[in-house]
Amino acid sequence: MLSCDDKEEKQSWDSKPFAVERNVKGVAFKFCLLNEQGQPATVFRKGENITFQFQITNKTGRSFYYNAYECAYADDFFSVVDASGKTLGKSYESLPQTDIGIAAYPFNNDDKYTFKVKWLHSEQEIVQGEDFEYKIIKREPFKSGNYYTTFTHKFRLFGIPETKDLEIDEQVFKINFKVK
């Protein structure tokens, strides 16, 4: 786990189940990989389906507006890279989002947004991944080896009339994982 001052953690390929968790300015972040039983993991069996999960929770005690979907549209969000540095990509394509204005996205104290995306999908074309709808990209199971997933994002929560905006500097989220 990280403190709010850490930009990127040091993690071995064979580490114990691991989640990147940090609280920055009262906003809690959690990024983890889940095994087929829904438990955080970093070591998986060959052929096992891996679920990528990112959650952001408002613990500031204040209300904001926040469009959480911006990070899901980033090219590196839930993207996978192998140990040689070859980008394998991600298993989804973001669907167009209707621009309806920031006031459509209230983010009150204790509210949370959760994004969940599996690496392997059934034949279903459009999938609801918790608070996020996406189109699948067919992927092959991971071969045995070392991989990592990482993304970087700057967060901005918009204040309601009584609250100032809250900006969180660029955060790096990275998890190394192994397939045996």
Order of alpha helices (4+ residues) and beta strands (2+ residues): beta-beta-beta-beta-beta-alpha-beta-beta-beta-beta-beta-beta-beta-beta-beta
